[in-house]
Amino acid sequence: MPQINAGDFRKGIKVVHEGQPFEMIELNFVKPGKGQALYKTRIRNLLTGTILDITFRSGDSLEAADMRNADGLYSYFDGTNYIFMDNESFEQVSLSAAVCGDQMAFVKEGAECGLLYWNDQVISISPPKHVILEVTYTEPGMRGNTATNVTKPATVETGGVVQVPSFIEIGEKIRIAAETGEYLGRA
């Protein structure tokens, strides 16, 4: 694998540190009055999600991570793992619920997702930006609560819970940001 010198570090690059893939999420260049330049970085482990603060000197380097993005399709949840199909090879790949996190609460079966491969193994997914889901349960809205920005919880067809304005009722279709679970509007 090619090496990335400290001078070429940028936010968003993917590197290997201690045998694990990391993404650089923050970078600060420090030039003390005396001595070598320092690169203070904050990197996130792509397998576990932990964040490390590491300082590199100007002569240091890291190995570039062999990452590949692919398009996939969310197939189903088998109780412990989410199953996806790679659109290029048509292989089924599975990721544990712990790795996928809360972002799958708003993704329906058959939705397009991005798959991130490291060493030919799927390590993370990116759900679609926006999804349209039907509200299956919510409390009725109270009359007169339109003057203020009043919200209430609503359960959608995938089982996720989202905060919606008080005028939303059961059976309505709403647009949601899948990664954050934020209500965007009626569909």
C-alpha positions as CSV (number, residue, x, y, z in Angstrom):
1,M,0.0,0.0,0.0
2,P,1.2,3.5,-0.7
3,Q,2.3,5.7,2.2
4,I,0.8,9.1,3.0
5,N,3.2,11.6,4.4
6,A,2.2,13.9,7.2
7,G,2.3,16.9,4.9
8,D,-0.3,15.3,2.7
9,F,-2.8,14.6,5.5
10,R,-6.3,16.0,4.8
11,K,-9.6,15.8,6.5
12,G,-11.6,12.8,5.1
13,I,-8.6,10.6,4.0
14,K,-8.7,6.9,5.1
15,V,-5.5,5.4,6.6
16,V,-4.4,2.3,8.4
17,H,-3.1,2.8,11.9
18,E,-2.0,-0.2,14.0
19,G,-3.7,-2.6,11.5
20,Q,-7.1,-0.9,11.7
21,P,-8.8,1.4,9.1
22,F,-9.3,5.0,10.3
23,E,-10.8,8.2,8.8
24,M,-9.2,11.5,9.5
25,I,-11.9,13.8,10.9
26,E,-9.8,16.7,12.1
27,L,-6.3,18.0,11.4
28,N,-4.4,21.0,12.9
29,F,-0.9,22.1,11.8
30,V,1.3,23.4,14.5
31,K,4.7,25.0,13.9
32,P,6.5,25.6,17.2
33,G,9.2,28.3,17.3
34,K,11.8,25.6,17.7
35,G,11.8,22.0,16.3
36,Q,9.8,20.1,13.8
37,A,6.3,20.9,12.6
38,L,3.5,18.9,14.3
39,Y,0.3,17.6,12.8
40,K,-2.4,17.1,15.5
41,T,-5.0,14.8,14.2
42,R,-8.3,13.3,15.3
43,I,-9.1,10.0,13.6
44,R,-12.1,7.7,13.9
45,N,-11.8,3.9,13.8
46,L,-14.1,2.7,10.9
47,L,-14.6,-0.7,12.6
48,T,-15.4,0.3,16.2
49,G,-16.2,4.0,15.9
50,T,-13.7,5.0,18.6
51,I,-11.9,8.4,18.2
52,L,-8.2,8.9,18.8
53,D,-6.2,12.0,19.1
54,I,-2.7,11.5,17.7
55,T,0.2,13.9,17.0
56,F,2.5,13.2,14.1
57,R,5.8,14.9,13.3
58,S,6.6,16.3,9.8
59,G,8.6,13.3,8.7
60,D,6.0,10.6,9.8
61,S,3.7,8.8,7.4
62,L,0.7,6.4,7.5
63,E,-0.3,3.6,5.1
64,A,-3.3,4.5,2.8
65,A,-6.3,2.3,3.5
66,D,-7.5,0.1,0.6
67,M,-11.2,1.3,0.6
68,R,-13.8,0.7,-2.1
69,N,-17.3,2.1,-2.3
70,A,-20.1,0.1,-3.9
71,D,-23.8,0.4,-4.3
72,G,-26.0,-2.1,-2.5
73,L,-29.6,-2.9,-1.7
74,Y,-30.9,-3.5,1.8
75,S,-32.5,-7.0,1.8
76,Y,-33.7,-7.9,5.3
77,F,-32.9,-8.1,9.0
78,D,-32.4,-11.7,10.3
79,G,-32.7,-10.9,14.0
80,T,-29.0,-10.1,14.6
81,N,-27.6,-9.0,11.2
82,Y,-28.7,-6.7,8.4
83,I,-28.3,-8.4,5.0
84,F,-27.4,-6.4,2.0
85,M,-26.9,-7.3,-1.7
86,D,-24.0,-5.9,-3.6
87,N,-25.4,-4.5,-6.9
88,E,-22.2,-5.3,-8.9
89,S,-21.4,-8.9,-7.8
90,F,-24.9,-9.8,-6.5
91,E,-23.4,-11.3,-3.4
92,Q,-25.1,-11.1,-0.1
93,V,-23.2,-9.4,2.7
94,S,-24.2,-9.1,6.4
95,L,-23.4,-6.5,9.0
96,S,-24.2,-6.7,12.7
97,A,-26.8,-4.4,14.2
98,A,-24.0,-2.9,16.4
99,V,-22.0,-1.8,13.3
100,C,-25.1,-0.4,11.4
101,G,-26.3,1.5,14.5
102,D,-29.5,3.6,14.7
103,Q,-29.4,4.7,11.1
104,M,-31.2,1.5,10.0
105,A,-34.3,2.5,12.0
106,F,-35.6,4.5,9.0
107,V,-34.5,2.3,6.1
108,K,-37.1,0.1,4.4
109,E,-36.3,-3.3,2.7
110,G,-35.3,-2.7,-0.9
111,A,-33.7,0.7,-0.3
112,E,-30.5,1.7,-2.0
113,C,-27.5,1.9,0.3
114,G,-23.8,2.6,-0.1
115,L,-21.4,-0.1,1.0
116,L,-17.9,0.6,2.2
117,Y,-15.4,-2.2,1.7
118,W,-12.0,-2.6,3.4
119,N,-9.8,-5.6,2.3
120,D,-12.9,-7.0,0.4
121,Q,-15.0,-7.0,3.6
122,V,-18.0,-4.7,4.2
123,I,-17.3,-2.5,7.2
124,S,-20.0,0.1,7.0
125,I,-23.0,1.3,5.1
126,S,-24.5,4.7,4.3
127,P,-28.3,4.8,4.1
128,P,-30.1,6.9,1.6
129,K,-30.2,10.7,2.4
130,H,-34.0,10.9,2.5
131,V,-36.7,8.3,3.0
132,I,-40.5,8.6,2.7
133,L,-42.3,6.5,5.3
134,E,-45.9,6.2,6.5
135,V,-46.8,7.1,10.1
136,T,-48.3,4.0,11.8
137,Y,-48.9,5.6,15.3
138,T,-49.0,9.0,16.8
139,E,-51.1,10.8,19.4
140,P,-53.8,13.0,18.1
141,G,-52.8,16.7,17.8
142,M,-54.3,19.2,20.3
143,R,-56.3,22.1,18.8
144,G,-54.7,25.4,19.2
145,N,-51.1,24.2,19.3
146,T,-50.2,25.8,16.0
147,A,-48.8,29.1,17.4
148,T,-45.7,27.4,18.8
149,N,-43.4,24.8,17.4
150,V,-44.9,21.9,19.2
151,T,-43.7,18.4,18.3
152,K,-44.8,14.9,19.3
153,P,-43.3,11.4,18.8
154,A,-44.5,9.4,15.8
155,T,-43.8,5.7,15.0
156,V,-43.2,5.0,11.3
157,E,-43.6,1.8,9.3
158,T,-40.0,0.6,9.9
159,G,-40.4,0.9,13.7
160,G,-38.4,4.1,14.1
161,V,-39.6,7.0,16.2
162,V,-39.3,10.6,14.9
163,Q,-40.4,13.9,16.3
164,V,-43.1,15.5,14.1
165,P,-45.2,18.6,14.2
166,S,-48.5,18.3,16.1
167,F,-50.6,18.4,12.8
168,I,-49.2,15.0,11.5
169,E,-51.7,12.1,11.8
170,I,-51.7,8.3,11.4
171,G,-51.5,7.2,7.8
172,E,-49.7,10.3,6.5
173,K,-46.4,9.9,4.5
174,I,-43.5,12.0,5.7
175,R,-40.0,12.7,4.5
176,I,-37.2,11.8,7.0
177,A,-33.4,12.3,6.9
178,A,-32.3,8.6,7.4
179,E,-29.0,9.3,9.1
180,T,-30.3,11.7,11.7
181,G,-33.9,10.7,12.0
182,E,-35.0,14.3,11.5
183,Y,-38.5,15.2,10.2
184,L,-38.1,17.1,6.9
185,G,-41.8,17.5,5.8
186,R,-44.8,15.9,4.4
187,A,-44.3,13.7,1.3
